[in-house]
């Protein structure tokens, strides 16, 4: 069964996205990137820009399902709130596109890719590039998004919390 999956790593400054095709255990890279918002813009404009950018990516690449990284709590409550709002926009976009959504904890994604739930970002990015040969990932946010998509492809919907 062939599945096209978009992985999303929500953030207000930059939301990473990555699209893969999973055919059984075989993975194929389609595209990846980031939707960035200007820090100088008002919050509502940044959220709207994030929405518009993600909807364009979803339409362009025709994903059939979405995997979204869960929010972790920062020491700064304001940062956590903004991250949660960006994550809400990512979930809204997937919902508006009619995609089933799976949510994964960061530690679970890292463990699925590296075998270590406490892996550092460079280790995750190296595994993403190893699992998707020939792909040079542009940026940590996009690498994390591809990691979420890969984890979803391997773990399947039954392991995901919050599948809708």
C-alpha positions in Angstrom: 0.0 0.0 0.0 1.5 3.3 -1.1 1.0 6.3 1.2 1.9 9.9 0.8 2.7 11.5 4.1 3.4 15.0 5.1 5.4 15.5 8.3 5.1 18.8 10.2 7.3 20.3 12.8 5.4 23.3 14.0 7.0 26.6 15.0 6.0 30.2 14.8 9.2 31.5 13.2 9.6 28.4 11.0 7.4 25.4 10.5 9.3 22.5 8.9 7.5 20.2 6.4 8.5 17.1 4.6 6.6 14.9 2.2 7.5 11.3 1.6 6.0 8.3 -0.1 6.0 5.1 1.9 5.5 1.8 -0.1 5.7 -0.9 2.5 9.2 -0.4 4.1 10.5 1.6 1.1 10.6 5.3 1.5 10.9 8.0 -1.2 11.5 11.7 -0.7 9.2 14.0 -2.5 10.0 17.5 -1.1 10.8 19.3 2.1 11.2 22.9 3.3 10.1 25.5 5.8 7.3 28.0 6.0 8.8 31.1 7.7 7.0 34.0 9.2 8.6 37.5 9.8 9.3 38.1 13.5 8.4 41.8 13.1 4.8 41.0 11.9 1.9 40.9 14.4 1.0 37.5 15.7 -2.3 37.2 13.7 -0.5 38.0 10.5 2.2 35.4 11.2 -0.4 32.7 11.9 -2.3 33.7 8.7 1.0 33.5 6.7 1.7 30.1 8.3 -1.8 28.9 7.3 -1.5 30.1 3.7 2.0 28.6 3.3 1.1 25.2 4.7 -2.1 25.0 2.7 -0.1 25.7 -0.5 2.4 22.9 0.4 -0.4 20.4 1.1 -2.2 21.3 -2.2 1.1 21.2 -4.2 2.2 17.8 -2.9 -1.1 15.9 -2.5 -0.4 14.2 0.8 -2.9 11.6 1.9 -2.1 11.8 5.6 -0.3 14.0 8.1 2.0 13.4 11.0 2.6 16.3 13.5 5.1 16.6 16.2 3.7 17.3 19.6 4.6 20.4 21.6 7.1 20.3 24.3 7.0 22.7 27.2 9.6 25.5 27.2 10.9 27.3 30.3 9.3 30.4 28.8 5.5 30.1 29.0 5.0 32.8 26.3 7.2 30.7 23.9 5.2 27.6 24.6 1.9 29.4 24.0 3.2 30.7 20.6 4.4 27.2 19.7 1.0 25.8 20.6 -0.7 28.4 18.4 1.5 27.5 15.4 0.8 23.8 16.1 -2.9 24.6 16.1 -2.6 26.2 12.6 -0.7 23.1 11.4 -3.5 20.8 12.7 -6.2 23.1 11.2 -4.5 23.0 7.8 -4.4 19.2 7.8 -8.0 19.1 8.9 -9.1 21.5 6.2 -7.4 19.4 3.6 -9.3 16.3 4.9 -6.1 14.5 6.0 -6.1 12.0 8.9 -3.7 13.3 11.5 -1.3 11.4 13.8 0.5 13.1 16.6 3.9 12.0 17.9 6.0 12.9 20.9 9.5 14.1 20.0 11.1 11.3 22.0 9.1 8.7 20.1 10.2 10.1 16.7 13.8 10.2 17.8 13.6 6.6 19.1 12.0 5.4 15.9 14.7 6.9 13.8 17.9 6.5 15.9 16.9 3.9 18.6 17.5 6.7 21.2 14.7 8.9 22.4 17.3 11.5 23.6 19.2 11.7 20.3 20.5 15.1 19.3 19.3 17.0 16.2 22.4 16.3 14.1 22.0 12.5 14.8 18.3 12.7 13.7 19.2 14.7 10.6 22.0 12.1 9.7 19.4 9.3 10.0 16.9 11.1 7.8 19.6 11.6 5.1 20.5 7.9 5.5 16.9 6.7 5.2 16.3 9.0 2.2 19.4 8.5 0.1 20.6 11.4 -2.0 18.6 13.9 0.0 20.5 16.8 1.6 18.1 18.3 4.2 18.0 22.1 4.3 17.6 23.0 8.0 16.8 21.4 11.3 13.1 22.2 11.1 12.7 20.4 7.7 14.8 17.5 9.0 12.5 17.2 12.0 9.4 17.2 9.8 10.9 14.5 7.6 11.7 12.5 10.7 8.1 12.7 11.9 6.9 11.5 8.5 9.4 8.6 8.5 8.4 7.7 12.1 4.7 7.7 11.0 5.5 5.5 8.0 7.3 3.0 10.2 5.1 3.1 13.3 1.8 3.3 11.5 -1.4 4.9 12.6 -2.0 2.4 15.4 0.9 3.7 17.4 -0.1 7.3 17.0 -1.9 9.2 19.7 -4.7 11.5 18.6 -5.4 9.9 15.3 -8.4 11.6 13.8 
